[in-house]
Amino acid sequence: MENKTGNKKAATHQRILEAVHSGFRKHGYEGAGVDGLAKEADVTSGAFYAHFGSKTGAFREAIHEGLAQVKEAIENLQEEYGDNWLDEFSGFYLGEKRCDDLSNSCAMQSLTPEVTRSDDETRAIFQSDILEVVETFSKGLSEKDDKENLEKAWATISMLIGGAALARAVIDPKLANRIANSVQSAIKKANN
């Protein structure tokens, strides 16, 4: 009986977490209410609180999980594409991921501005997780010096986040593509 209950609880938690990811990415922290997030997950607000304790708790888990997904994607691309992983990643990030619905956007691009408005504990979680992303990212770069790889990783990730956010913000699709293509070109030049 406990196993079925545990499986059901885990499945419910995952369903709520997916709604939380989508809601915070699309509406931001202030724009996403607990009732709306719970409704999106097809649970009661009480169930939401039982799983996350608070809206802030859910936001923190969304940040942690979102950055863990980025780290995993980078690791997978590094393994699959070897030295060409960064071209694949930046193409995907500035192309398909940027053009996808905001609710499916990357946590780095959509949640970073929300984190800047957050409390110190939330920002500490973000910092810890983004440091892991950058470390993973830097391991796939070609410089012989670890310090230079870390600097390139920070610069490249910043260009990706800023470029994707800026391209999303303009209304003209041609201008959005121009921004994304310019950033992708600069990343390629900086990392060759």
Contacts in CASP RR format, 6 or more apart in sequence:
PFRMAT RR
TARGET T0000
AUTHOR 0000-0000-0000
METHOD contacts of the structure
MODEL  1
MENKTGNKKAATHQRILEAVHSGFRKHGYEGAGVDGLAKEADVTSGAFYA
HFGSKTGAFREAIHEGLAQVKEAIENLQEEYGDNWLDEFSGFYLGEKRCD
DLSNSCAMQSLTPEVTRSDDETRAIFQSDILEVVETFSKGLSEKDDKENL
EKAWATISMLIGGAALARAVIDPKLANRIANSVQSAIKKANN
12 41 0 8 1.000
12 43 0 8 1.000
12 47 0 8 1.000
12 51 0 8 1.000
13 51 0 8 1.000
15 41 0 8 1.000
15 42 0 8 1.000
15 43 0 8 1.000
16 37 0 8 1.000
16 38 0 8 1.000
16 41 0 8 1.000
16 43 0 8 1.000
16 47 0 8 1.000
16 48 0 8 1.000
16 51 0 8 1.000
16 52 0 8 1.000
16 58 0 8 1.000
17 58 0 8 1.000
17 61 0 8 1.000
17 62 0 8 1.000
17 65 0 8 1.000
18 41 0 8 1.000
19 37 0 8 1.000
19 38 0 8 1.000
19 40 0 8 1.000
19 41 0 8 1.000
20 32 0 8 1.000
20 37 0 8 1.000
20 41 0 8 1.000
20 52 0 8 1.000
20 58 0 8 1.000
20 59 0 8 1.000
20 61 0 8 1.000
20 62 0 8 1.000
21 62 0 8 1.000
21 65 0 8 1.000
21 66 0 8 1.000
21 103 0 8 1.000
21 107 0 8 1.000
22 40 0 8 1.000
22 103 0 8 1.000
22 104 0 8 1.000
23 32 0 8 1.000
23 37 0 8 1.000
23 40 0 8 1.000
23 103 0 8 1.000
24 32 0 8 1.000
24 58 0 8 1.000
24 59 0 8 1.000
24 62 0 8 1.000
24 110 0 8 1.000
24 111 0 8 1.000
24 114 0 8 1.000
25 102 0 8 1.000
25 103 0 8 1.000
25 104 0 8 1.000
25 105 0 8 1.000
25 107 0 8 1.000
25 110 0 8 1.000
25 111 0 8 1.000
26 32 0 8 1.000
26 101 0 8 1.000
26 102 0 8 1.000
26 103 0 8 1.000
26 110 0 8 1.000
27 33 0 8 1.000
28 110 0 8 1.000
28 114 0 8 1.000
29 55 0 8 1.000
29 59 0 8 1.000
29 114 0 8 1.000
29 117 0 8 1.000
29 118 0 8 1.000
30 117 0 8 1.000
32 55 0 8 1.000
33 55 0 8 1.000
34 45 0 8 1.000
34 48 0 8 1.000
34 49 0 8 1.000
34 55 0 8 1.000
34 58 0 8 1.000
35 45 0 8 1.000
37 48 0 8 1.000
37 55 0 8 1.000
37 58 0 8 1.000
38 44 0 8 1.000
38 45 0 8 1.000
38 46 0 8 1.000
38 47 0 8 1.000
38 48 0 8 1.000
41 48 0 8 1.000
48 58 0 8 1.000
51 58 0 8 1.000
52 58 0 8 1.000
52 61 0 8 1.000
56 119 0 8 1.000
56 122 0 8 1.000
59 114 0 8 1.000
59 118 0 8 1.000
59 122 0 8 1.000
60 121 0 8 1.000
60 122 0 8 1.000
60 125 0 8 1.000
62 107 0 8 1.000
62 111 0 8 1.000
63 107 0 8 1.000
63 111 0 8 1.000
63 115 0 8 1.000
63 122 0 8 1.000
63 125 0 8 1.000
63 126 0 8 1.000
63 129 0 8 1.000
64 125 0 8 1.000
64 129 0 8 1.000
65 107 0 8 1.000
66 107 0 8 1.000
66 111 0 8 1.000
67 107 0 8 1.000
67 108 0 8 1.000
67 126 0 8 1.000
67 129 0 8 1.000
67 130 0 8 1.000
67 132 0 8 1.000
67 133 0 8 1.000
68 129 0 8 1.000
69 107 0 8 1.000
70 106 0 8 1.000
70 107 0 8 1.000
70 108 0 8 1.000
70 133 0 8 1.000
71 129 0 8 1.000
71 132 0 8 1.000
71 133 0 8 1.000
71 136 0 8 1.000
73 89 0 8 1.000
74 85 0 8 1.000
74 89 0 8 1.000
74 133 0 8 1.000
74 136 0 8 1.000
74 137 0 8 1.000
75 136 0 8 1.000
77 85 0 8 1.000
77 88 0 8 1.000
77 89 0 8 1.000
78 85 0 8 1.000
78 136 0 8 1.000
78 139 0 8 1.000
78 140 0 8 1.000
80 88 0 8 1.000
81 87 0 8 1.000
81 88 0 8 1.000
83 142 0 8 1.000
85 140 0 8 1.000
86 140 0 8 1.000
86 141 0 8 1.000
86 156 0 8 1.000
86 187 0 8 1.000
86 191 0 8 1.000
87 188 0 8 1.000
90 156 0 8 1.000
90 160 0 8 1.000
90 183 0 8 1.000
90 184 0 8 1.000
90 187 0 8 1.000
90 188 0 8 1.000
91 184 0 8 1.000
93 106 0 8 1.000
93 160 0 8 1.000
93 164 0 8 1.000
94 160 0 8 1.000
94 163 0 8 1.000
94 164 0 8 1.000
94 167 0 8 1.000
94 180 0 8 1.000
94 181 0 8 1.000
94 183 0 8 1.000
94 184 0 8 1.000
95 180 0 8 1.000
97 104 0 8 1.000
97 105 0 8 1.000
97 106 0 8 1.000
97 109 0 8 1.000
97 164 0 8 1.000
98 105 0 8 1.000
98 109 0 8 1.000
98 164 0 8 1.000
98 167 0 8 1.000
98 168 0 8 1.000
98 176 0 8 1.000
98 180 0 8 1.000
102 110 0 8 1.000
102 168 0 8 1.000
105 164 0 8 1.000
105 168 0 8 1.000
106 164 0 8 1.000
108 130 0 8 1.000
108 133 0 8 1.000
108 157 0 8 1.000
108 160 0 8 1.000
108 161 0 8 1.000
109 160 0 8 1.000
109 161 0 8 1.000
109 162 0 8 1.000
109 164 0 8 1.000
109 165 0 8 1.000
109 168 0 8 1.000
111 126 0 8 1.000
112 126 0 8 1.000
112 161 0 8 1.000
113 165 0 8 1.000
115 122 0 8 1.000
115 123 0 8 1.000
115 126 0 8 1.000
116 123 0 8 1.000
118 126 0 8 1.000
133 157 0 8 1.000
134 150 0 8 1.000
134 153 0 8 1.000
134 154 0 8 1.000
134 157 0 8 1.000
135 150 0 8 1.000
135 153 0 8 1.000
137 153 0 8 1.000
137 156 0 8 1.000
137 157 0 8 1.000
138 146 0 8 1.000
138 149 0 8 1.000
138 150 0 8 1.000
138 152 0 8 1.000
138 153 0 8 1.000
139 149 0 8 1.000
140 149 0 8 1.000
141 149 0 8 1.000
141 152 0 8 1.000
141 153 0 8 1.000
141 191 0 8 1.000
142 191 0 8 1.000
143 149 0 8 1.000
143 152 0 8 1.000
152 190 0 8 1.000
152 191 0 8 1.000
155 190 0 8 1.000
156 187 0 8 1.000
156 190 0 8 1.000
156 191 0 8 1.000
159 183 0 8 1.000
159 186 0 8 1.000
159 187 0 8 1.000
160 183 0 8 1.000
160 187 0 8 1.000
162 183 0 8 1.000
163 179 0 8 1.000
163 180 0 8 1.000
163 183 0 8 1.000
164 180 0 8 1.000
164 183 0 8 1.000
166 179 0 8 1.000
167 175 0 8 1.000
167 176 0 8 1.000
167 177 0 8 1.000
167 179 0 8 1.000
167 180 0 8 1.000
167 183 0 8 1.000
168 176 0 8 1.000
170 176 0 8 1.000
170 179 0 8 1.000
END
